């Protein structure tokens, strides 16, 4: 176990708590913002979401002229998380933010800077009609309150080049680890028989930032384990066959040179250039490919690969973002009413059309409002079908630190093969348990 990593995590936790403690001190010496009827709303910097917000605000203002909305994309910065933290300290948080990662909500809610939405009139009835019981359970805090409204998701799936797979004799993408590895072996030998490798069966990020594991290890773990949590009852829950075999599968992909270790540079897409046969990605890829692919380039989507013994549905990570209301809001009920207007079936369809992101609502692929859209854009149907089998992440204020620990072991095992999968996962479990015991004591 890398002991130094624990001190780094503790330092980061202390930093965050210092930020929030400073915020509390600031609150004691600062007047609350003037009470008026204006609601401030921050969205992401995504162009489609900005366009949707224009539409949603205009719709709201046409029927609620006495409750104006002042909205803007989140200010520029290194990351949206840092901007939100800075706003907390400066007491300049918006009333509403629509792009908060589900994994950070627990930290903010425990710091008492979010409104418990279930205390607002009509919220519980609405969320029970919109979200599945599993989703509601996933976002409910340990104290029983709900601090977020799930809004949008981008399920992670396998995209593949249909021509390259067809040339290997596959009509469908290989579903199991062993079939995936066999296809990769066949592809490498067929395409690179001169000894020079300029094509790989796949690619995924080799960067060690914790959030990169959300797009390779974590969806594989969820697929193998049928959506099992990483943390359970205050302890690491992932030292099991699913995590070990996911590490072994990934390790083999790099050990055998089936996956490339190179990072794509700006303006370069090696999947479009047909140097990669597959990769793990989300529905945002569709709009991009339809714009930049060659005329004879065809692609499709498949679930994440699973262990050979897997039975039942294949789960994946859904990259969830939610609405929250900050405790600085002077009229949270009005803020909730505006949010509710942004997540009607009509609004969700408009959002889907403008952004190619999926609303997180149950039975999405069967709702008449959306069936016609998926028929018109069939590539989205695979993601719509996947919506019923997604996980957004454990409800824990330490989730980013847990992924940071896993990422360190990923480097040692998967990328450099200096640890066995069993050792790497055991070391990650030990480090996570040390972290959780330290933070909870």
C-alpha positions in Angstrom: 0.0 0.0 0.0 1.2 3.5 -0.8 1.1 5.3 2.5 1.9 8.7 1.0 -1.3 8.6 -0.9 -3.3 8.6 2.3 -1.6 11.8 3.5 -2.4 13.4 0.2 -6.1 12.5 0.5 -6.2 13.8 4.1 -4.7 17.0 2.9 -7.3 17.4 0.2 -10.1 16.7 2.6 -8.7 19.2 5.0 -8.5 21.7 2.2 -12.2 21.2 1.3 -13.3 21.5 4.9 -11.2 24.6 5.3 -12.9 26.1 2.3 -16.3 25.4 3.8 -15.3 26.5 7.3 -14.1 29.8 5.7 -17.5 30.0 4.0 -19.3 29.7 7.4 -17.1 32.4 8.9 -17.8 34.6 5.9 -21.5 34.0 6.3 -21.4 35.4 9.8 -19.9 38.7 8.7 -21.8 39.2 5.4 -25.3 40.4 4.8 -27.5 38.0 3.0 -28.2 39.0 -0.6 -31.1 41.2 -1.1 -34.4 39.4 -1.4 -36.1 39.9 -4.7 -38.0 37.7 -7.1 -35.0 37.0 -9.4 -33.7 33.5 -9.5 -30.1 33.0 -10.6 -29.4 29.9 -12.7 -26.0 28.5 -13.8 -25.8 25.9 -16.6 -22.8 24.2 -18.1 -20.7 25.7 -20.9 -22.0 23.1 -23.4 -23.4 24.9 -26.5 -26.5 22.6 -26.7 -27.3 23.1 -23.0 -27.0 26.9 -23.4 -29.4 26.8 -26.3 -31.8 24.6 -24.3 -31.6 27.1 -21.4 -32.5 29.9 -23.7 -35.6 28.0 -24.7 -36.5 26.9 -21.2 -36.1 30.4 -19.7 -38.1 32.0 -22.5 -40.9 29.4 -21.9 -40.9 30.1 -18.2 -40.9 33.9 -18.5 -43.9 33.8 -20.9 -46.0 32.4 -18.1 -44.2 33.7 -15.0 -43.3 37.3 -15.6 -43.1 38.1 -11.9 -40.4 35.5 -11.3 -37.6 36.4 -13.6 -34.7 34.1 -14.3 -31.1 35.4 -14.6 -29.1 32.7 -16.1 -25.6 32.2 -17.4 -23.1 29.4 -18.2 -20.9 28.6 -15.2 -17.9 31.1 -15.2 -14.7 29.9 -16.9 -12.1 28.1 -14.8 -9.9 25.0 -14.5 -12.9 22.9 -13.6 -16.6 23.5 -12.7 -15.9 21.9 -9.2 -13.3 24.6 -8.4 -15.7 27.3 -9.6 -18.5 26.1 -7.3 -16.1 25.8 -4.4 -14.9 29.4 -5.0 -18.5 30.6 -5.2 -19.3 28.8 -1.9 -16.4 30.7 -0.2 -17.4 34.1 -1.7 -21.1 33.5 -1.0 -21.9 34.0 -4.7 -23.4 30.6 -5.4 -26.4 30.7 -7.9 -29.8 29.7 -6.7 -29.8 26.8 -9.2 -27.0 24.8 -10.8 -27.9 22.1 -13.3 -24.5 20.5 -14.0 -23.4 19.1 -10.6 -21.8 15.7 -10.7 -23.8 13.2 -8.6 -20.7 12.1 -6.9 -20.0 15.5 -5.2 -23.5 16.1 -3.9 -22.9 14.1 -0.7 -20.0 16.4 0.2 -22.0 19.5 -0.4 -25.0 18.2 1.4 -23.0 17.2 4.5 -21.6 20.8 4.5 -25.1 22.1 4.7 -24.9 24.3 1.6 -27.7 22.6 -0.4 -31.5 22.7 0.1 -33.1 19.4 0.9 -35.5 19.2 -2.1 -37.8 16.7 -0.4 -38.8 19.5 2.0 -40.3 21.5 -0.9 -44.0 21.1 -1.9 -44.5 18.6 -4.7 -41.0 17.3 -5.0 -41.5 13.8 -3.7 -44.5 13.2 -5.8 -42.7 14.5 -8.9 -39.5 12.5 -8.4 -41.4 9.3 -7.8 -43.2 9.8 -11.1 -40.0 10.6 -13.0 -37.3 8.3 -11.5 -37.2 4.6 -10.8 -37.1 3.4 -7.2 -33.4 2.3 -7.8 -32.5 5.8 -8.9 -34.2 7.4 -5.9 -32.4 5.0 -3.5 -29.1 5.8 -5.2 -29.5 9.6 -4.6 -31.0 9.5 -1.1 -28.6 10.7 1.6 -27.9 8.7 4.7 -30.1 11.2 6.7 -33.1 10.3 4.4 -33.2 13.6 2.5 -32.8 14.2 -1.2 -30.6 17.1 -2.3 -30.6 16.7 -6.1 -32.9 16.1 -9.0 -31.3 13.7 -11.5 -31.5 15.4 -14.9 -29.2 14.0 -17.6 -27.1 11.0 -18.3 -24.6 9.7 -20.9 -24.4 5.9 -20.5 -21.0 4.5 -21.4 -21.0 1.8 -24.1 -18.7 0.3 -26.7 -18.5 2.0 -30.0 -17.0 0.0 -32.8 -16.1 0.3 -36.5 -18.6 -2.0 -38.3 -16.4 -2.6 -41.4 -13.3 -3.6 -39.3 -15.3 -6.0 -37.2 -17.1 -7.4 -40.3 -13.7 -8.1 -41.9 -12.9 -10.2 -38.8 -16.1 -12.2 -39.3 -18.2 -10.6 -36.6 -21.8 -9.6 -37.3 -22.1 -8.4 -33.7 -19.5 -7.0 -31.3 -18.0 -9.7 -29.0 -19.8 -9.6 -25.7 -17.5 -11.5 -23.3 -14.0 -10.9 -22.1 -12.6 -14.0 -23.8 -14.4 -13.2 -27.1 -13.2 -9.6 -26.9 -9.6 -10.7 -26.4 -9.8 -13.2 -29.2 -11.2 -10.6 -31.6 -8.4 -8.2 -30.5 -5.8 -10.9 -31.1 -7.2 -11.7 -34.6 -7.4 -8.0 -35.4 -3.8 -7.3 -34.4 -2.4 -10.3 -36.4 -4.5 -9.4 -39.4 -3.8 -5.7 -39.5 -0.2 -5.7 -38.3 1.5 -8.7 -39.8 4.5 -6.6 -40.8 5.4 -6.3 -37.2 4.6 -2.5 -37.1 1.6 -1.6 -35.0 -0.3 1.3 -36.4 -3.8 0.0 -35.6 -5.2 -1.2 -32.3 -8.4 -3.0 -31.4 -9.3 -0.3 -28.9 -8.3 2.7 -26.8 -9.2 4.2 -23.5 -7.5 6.9 -21.5 -4.2 6.2 -19.8 -4.3 9.4 -17.9 -4.2 8.9 -14.1 -6.8 11.6 -13.1 -9.4 9.9 -10.9 -12.3 10.7 -13.2 -10.7 8.8 -16.1 -11.6 5.5 -14.2 -15.2 6.5 -14.7 -14.9 5.6 -18.4 -13.0 2.3 -18.3 -12.6 0.5 -15.0 -15.9 1.6 -13.4 -18.3 0.7 -16.2 -16.6 -2.6 -16.5 -16.9 -3.2 -12.8 -20.6 -2.3 -12.9 -21.2 -4.5 -16.0 -19.6 -7.5 -14.3 -21.1 -7.0 -10.9 -24.7 -6.1 -12.1 -24.3 -2.6 -10.6 -22.7 -3.3 -7.2 -21.5 -0.4 -5.1 -17.8 0.3 -4.4 -18.6 1.3 -0.8 -21.0 -0.4 1.5 -21.6 0.0 5.2 -18.8 2.4 5.5 -16.2 0.0 4.0 -14.7 -0.8 0.6 -16.9 -3.3 -1.2 -14.9 -4.0 -4.3 -12.3 -6.6 -3.4 -14.2 -9.3 -5.3 -14.1 -11.3 -8.5 -15.7 -8.5 -10.5 -13.0 -5.9 -9.8 -10.2 -8.4 -10.0 -11.3 -9.7 -13.4 -11.9 -6.2 -14.8 -8.3 -5.3 -13.8 -7.1 -8.6 -15.4 -9.0 -7.9 -18.6 -7.6 -4.4 -18.8 -4.1 -5.5 -18.0 -4.2 -8.1 -20.8 -5.4 -5.5 -23.3 -2.2 -3.5 -22.6 0.2 -6.4 -22.0 -0.7 -7.9 -25.4 -0.7 -4.5 -27.1 -4.3 -4.8 -28.1 -5.0 -1.3 -26.7 -2.9 1.8 -27.6 -1.2 3.8 -24.8 -0.9 6.9 -26.9 -3.0 10.0 -26.1 -4.9 11.7 -28.8 -3.8 15.3 -29.5 -6.1 18.2 -30.3 -7.6 17.9 -33.8 -6.7 14.2 -34.0 -9.3 11.4 -33.8 -7.8 8.0 -34.4 -11.2 6.3 -34.2 -12.4 8.3 -37.2 -9.0 7.7 -38.9 -9.7 3.9 -38.4 -6.6 3.3 -36.3 -8.8 2.1 -33.4 -11.5 -0.5 -34.0 -13.4 0.3 -30.8 -13.5 2.5 -27.7 -15.7 3.2 -24.7 -17.7 6.3 -25.0 -21.2 8.0 -24.6 -24.0 9.2 -26.9 -22.1 12.5 -27.5 -20.1 10.6 -30.0 -23.0 10.4 -32.4 -23.3 14.0 -33.2 -19.6 14.4 -33.6 -19.2 11.3 -35.9 -22.1 12.3 -38.1 -20.3 15.6 -38.7 -16.7 14.4 -39.3 -16.8 10.7 -40.4 -16.0 9.7 -44.0 -18.9 8.7 -46.2 -18.1 5.0 -46.1 -17.4 5.0 -42.3 -20.1 2.9 -40.4 -20.3 2.4 -36.7 -22.5 0.9 -34.0 -22.8 0.5 -30.3 -22.7 -2.5 -27.9 -22.9 -3.0 -24.2 -19.7 -3.1 -22.1 -17.9 -6.4 -22.3 -18.6 -8.8 -19.4 -17.0 -11.9 -17.8 -17.7 -15.2 -19.6 -20.0 -16.4 -16.8 -22.1 -13.3 -16.8 -25.9 -13.7 -16.9 -28.6 -11.1 -17.0 -28.6 -7.4 -18.0 -25.4 -5.5 -18.5 -25.1 -2.4 -16.3 -22.9 0.6 -16.9 -21.9 4.0 -15.6 -24.2 6.8 -16.7 -22.1 10.0 -16.1 -25.0 11.7 -14.3 -25.6 15.4 -13.7 -28.2 16.8 -11.5 -30.0 20.0 -10.5 -29.3 21.4 -7.0 -30.6 24.5 -5.1 -28.0 26.2 -2.9 -28.9 27.3 0.6 -28.2 30.9 -0.4 -31.4 30.8 -2.4 -34.0 33.2 -0.9 -37.0 31.4 -2.5 -36.3 27.7 -3.0 -39.9 26.8 -3.7 -39.9 29.2 -6.7 -36.6 27.8 -7.8 -38.0 24.3 -7.6 -41.0 25.3 -9.7 -38.7 26.6 -12.4 -36.6 23.4 -12.3 -39.8 21.4 -12.6 -40.7 23.3 -15.8 -37.3 22.2 -17.3 -37.9 18.5 -16.8 -41.4 18.0 -18.2 -41.7 15.4 -21.0 -41.8 18.2 -23.6 -38.8 19.9 -22.1 -36.9 16.6 -21.9 -37.6 15.9 -25.5 -36.4 19.4 -26.4 -33.2 18.8 -24.4 -32.6 15.5 -26.0 -32.9 17.0 -29.5 -30.6 19.9 -28.7 -27.9 18.1 -26.8 -28.0 14.3 -27.7 -28.0 13.7 -23.9 -30.6 11.5 -22.3 -33.0 12.7 -19.6 -32.8 10.4 -16.6 -36.3 9.2 -16.4 -37.8 5.7 -16.1 -39.2 3.8 -19.1 -37.5 6.3 -21.5 -37.5 4.0 -24.5 -41.2 3.2 -24.2 -42.6 6.7 -23.6 -44.6 7.8 -26.7 -43.0 11.2 -26.5 -39.6 9.8 -27.2 -40.3 6.7 -29.4 -40.7 8.8 -32.6 -37.4 10.5 -31.9 -35.5 7.3 -31.4 -37.0 5.9 -34.6 -35.7 9.0 -36.5 -32.3 8.7 -34.8 -31.8 4.9 -34.4 -28.2 5.2 -33.2 -29.6 6.7 -29.9 -31.9 3.6 -29.4 -29.0 1.6 -27.9 -28.5 4.2 -25.3 -32.2 4.6 -24.6 -32.4 0.8 -24.0 -29.4 1.1 -21.7 -31.1 3.7 -19.5 -32.8 1.0 -17.4 -29.5 -0.5 -16.4 -27.3 2.4 -15.3 -25.6 3.5 -12.1 -24.5 7.0 -11.2 -22.2 6.2 -8.3 -22.2 5.6 -4.6 -23.5 8.4 -2.3 -20.3 9.2 -0.4 -18.5 12.5 0.3 -15.2 10.6 -0.3 -16.0 9.2 -3.7 -13.4 11.2 -5.6 -10.7 10.0 -3.2 -11.8 6.4 -3.6 -11.4 6.7 -7.3 -8.0 8.3 -6.9 -6.9 5.3 -4.9 -8.2 2.9 -7.5 -6.5 5.0 -10.2 -3.1 4.6 -8.5 -3.5 0.8 -8.4 -4.7 0.9 -12.0 -1.4 2.5 -13.0 0.6 -0.2 -11.2 -1.4 -3.2 -12.4 -3.1 -2.3 -15.7 -0.6 0.0 -17.3 2.7 -1.2 -16.0 2.0 -4.8 -14.9 4.0 -4.5 -11.7 1.2 -5.9 -9.6 -1.2 -8.7 -10.0 -4.9 -7.8 -10.2 -5.4 -9.6 -6.9 -2.7 -7.6 -5.2 -3.7 -4.3 -6.7 -7.4 -4.6 -5.7 -6.4 -5.8 -2.2 -4.1 -2.8 -1.8 -6.9 -0.4 -3.1 -9.3 -2.0 -0.6 -6.9 -1.5 2.3 -6.2 2.1 1.3 -9.9 3.0 1.0 -10.7 1.5 4.4 -7.9 3.5 6.0 -9.3 6.6 4.3 -12.9 5.9 5.4 -11.9 5.1 9.0 -9.8 8.2 9.2 -12.5 10.5 7.8 -15.2 8.9 10.0 -13.3 9.1 13.3 
